[in-house]
Amino acid sequence: MPTFSVWSVQDEQMLNLLEHMFYKLNLVTHFKMEAATLRQFLRSLQDHYGQNPFHNFRHGFCVTQMMYSLIFLCGLQDLLPPEDIVTLIVAALCHDVDHPGLNNNYQVNARTELASRYQNKSPLENHHCAVTMAILSRTDCDIFRNAAPEQARKILEGVAELILATDMALHPQILRSLQDVHSFSFSQEEHVALLKKGLIKFCDISNEARPVEEAELWADALMEEYFLQSDREKAEGLPVTPYMDRHTVTKAKSQRSFISFLLIPLCEALCQIFPQMTVWMLQPLQEARLRYERQTTEVSGRMGCVGESRRGGGGGVRHVRSVRGGGGFGEKSRHVRSVQGGRAGG
C-alpha cells in the first residue's frame, strides 16, 4: 500500500521486494521467467540507475511499489491480461534508468549528445527506453526469452510506450484525454492504453500521496536535484529553469502548485475509473495541499520568500544524502507551463 515506508528499505532489500512482486503477481510463472535471469535483470537495473538525489534506484523502486499497490487496490489483475500487468511493472521499474540528474530542459539548452541524438524530442525518456531495451537484450537479463516471440514483442513495445509517456511535456495531453473519457470500458483498446499511461504518470509523481514523513523527504531530495541543475545552468551561462532556482523557489509554494495543478487533477481523473483511489490517494493529496498552503502562509508571514532565499534558499529544504540507489524519488522533472504551477516538461 502507499503507506509502505520506501525510505527504510536497503539496497538488497529493494531487490528482494521487487523479486517478490514479480512472483506475487504470478508473472514469473506465466512468462516462464528463470529465477537467476530475473535477479540479474533487477541487479543490472540497479547498477544502471545514477547516484542522483532524486532520480535514482530508490525512485524506480518507489514508483514500482506504488504501481504494485494500485494493481491490488484497483483489482487490475481481474481486469487486465498478464501482458498489461507485466508491462506496467517493468515500465515503472525502468522509466528513469540511467537518468543523469539533468532534465530535458537542460539537455536541449546545453545541446547535449542525448538532445542531438533524439532531435530534442523527449531525449531522457528515449534514453531510458534505449537503456531498458539494451539490458533486456542481454541473455542473462532477458526475462521474456521463454515467452512467445510475438508476445514478448508486444510487451516491449508497451514498455517503451509507457516510458515515453512519463515525459511531463505530455502531461496536459494525457490528462485531457483521460478527462474526456466519460464511459470507460476495458473492452476498448484505446481506453486501456490511455489508462496505462495515466497510471504510470500518477505513480511517477505520487510521492505526496504517501505519509507526510516520506513525502517530505522526497520533496527535499527533488529540490536538492533541482538546485544542483540551476547552479550548473548559471555556471554554464544557460537559461535558468525558473522552478529550480534556489534563490527564488520555496519547497512549500512549489509543491502546493504542483499538487494543485497537475497531481490532483490526474488523480481525480483516475478516481472516475477507480473510486477506491479516493480514500487512498486523493484524500492524502488534498491534505498535502493544505499542509503546503499552511507552510506557504507561515513563510510569507515571517519574512517572505526573498528573505528566506537570502539566508540560504530553498524555503527550508533539508539536505538529503544520495545513498547508492537511494537518495531520490520520482517526481519526474516537472516541465509544464508556468500557468500550471511553474513547471515545464521533461
Number of C-alpha atoms within 10 A of each C-alpha: 14 20 13 15 13 20 17 10 15 15 17 10 11 22 19 13 14 20 16 13 18 19 15 12 18 16 17 20 12 12 19 14 19 17 13 11 19 20 18 17 21 21 15 16 23 25 16 20 24 21 23 27 29 34 31 31 33 29 32 27 26 28 30 25 24 26 25 24 18 21 20 13 14 15 12 15 14 10 14 14 10 18 17 20 23 21 21 24 24 21 29 29 26 27 33 31 26 23 21 15 21 20 24 27 23 21 20 18 14 15 14 14 13 18 22 13 13 14 12 18 17 25 25 29 25 21 22 22 25 14 19 27 17 12 19 20 14 13 12 17 22 19 25 23 19 12 14 10 11 8 12 17 13 14 22 21 13 21 25 23 19 27 27 22 22 30 26 26 21 17 22 15 11 19 21 13 15 22 15 11 14 9 8 15 12 12 10 9 10 11 16 17 15 17 20 19 21 24 20 24 28 23 23 24 22 25 26 26 25 23 15 16 11 18 17 18 21 25 25 23 27 28 29 23 24 25 21 17 21 23 16 15 20 13 10 11 10 13 13 19 20 16 22 25 22 24 20 17 22 25 22 24 20 21 21 23 20 21 23 18 15 21 24 21 16 24 24 18 20 22 16 17 17 15 14 15 18 16 11 17 21 23 15 17 24 17 14 23 22 14 15 19 17 15 18 21 13 13 19 14 10 10 10 14 20 15 16 20 18 12 11 12 20 25 26 15 20 14 12 19 15 17 16 18 25 28 25 30 31 26 24 22 25 24 23 22 14 12 10 15 21 18 23 21 19 25
